[in-house]
Amino acid sequence: MDAIMTTITLKNVPQKLHADLKKSAGIHRRSLNNEAIIQLERALLTQNPITEDEVLEQAKKLRDAIKVSTKTMLTEKQITTYKNWGKA
């Protein structure tokens, strides 16, 4: 199910806020629009954090969706190897 998107327009944005948002967008290689959306999501998430039960439910749904079998799971040694790959 696709989410329905909507549009908002911000007026009277202080120049410093605009400059800071633009700088952040450049650092993260995102458009100004995408950076604004991400920053808004983060701000709202800190006001309304998801509960532990919600996190666990999301994790369960993700596991069920990808249905990873034990044959395709990485071993602890493989995980460590991949984590250290390129750190030299």
Secondary structure, DSSP 8 states (H G I E B T S, - for coil): -----------S--HHHHHHHHHHHHHTT--HHHHHHHHHHHHHHHHS---HHHHHHHHHHHHHHH---TTS---HHHHHHHHHTT--
